């Protein structure tokens, strides 16, 4: 039984009729197909994508009952097993997109085979750092949900819904726990929000938006820093905290909701301020030594485990901010030049997909 109940005053809320909020809309897919047909560079990139996706048609799903990445050091057998299973994520995403591009039923059938295997096998444990790996699954479902056979669709929807409610009811979210207000909560909100939009579940959407406001107020500061940066003394975690918030803000905007990029909390904090605080470090105007004053034992354990980038004093590399830049240009196109400078001017397939979704 659900421990959390939301009372929704539907009369006072205005929800869009949600189509593909998490993935590509019909119009965006048409735009992508036009680019493939008429732009030589896009066509070349698509051919590489198509070639890899063809291979997935002969592969079998490898679902895992419990995703285990959080808190485990590199080389841990449980983490290695999970990493092997998570190779399915890219396959699922690619098969769904290729079906929408080509309309070829074989890609739909294979994608549904993978999604159904995961829905039957995977059991949510309410850990957002583990569940954040399911982004491609939610995007794929959102992309092809109108064409999934009824029985498979029912099972996949149930699995996704259980994943969202496991996050809401998780012991890791109880008041007083650090995981209720740090980067864990940012990922929790993103997971619940994307599932809410994919399933058109207004209860989940309302819960997410209400809690995003609280998170911005508690987790981000008016000077642009974040709770995670102060605790970990690492840009790595400031970025890891902002990335899911930006993804969620984009979804809300695409659903014709409020602009949570510019939204300011009662204490004056905002996602935009926290992104802009990063810019001088990305440009190289400022430098930062990572993890020197971290308060988290796991950071020190990873350093002892010789995991790259986690040694105290490692210099922040601007390329680590690419996930934030890729997302923030949706709201601030002026950052596109910086994105190209940091990521290189060469086009890639992901950039094509990002630009299709830009305003």
PEFEN-V871660 format. One line per field, one symbol per residue. phi: phi as a letter, one per 20 degrees, with the letter a starting at -180 (. if undefined). A space follows every 50 residues. Layout:
phi: ???
//
This chain:
phi: .fedcdedegfedcdfefdeeedefgfffffffffffddfffffffffff fffgfffdddfcfcfcfccfmdfgnfgfffffffffffgfffffffffff femfffffgfffgfffffffdfdfcmdffffffegfffffgffdgfdfgg ffffffffffffffffffefffdfgnegfeceggfffgfffffffgffel efffffgfffffgffffeeddfenfcgffffdlbggefffefgfffgfff gfffemefeefegdfgenebfgffffffgffffnfccbefmfdfddffff ffffelegndfgnfffdgffeggffgeffgecgfefffgfffenfffbff ffffffeff
//
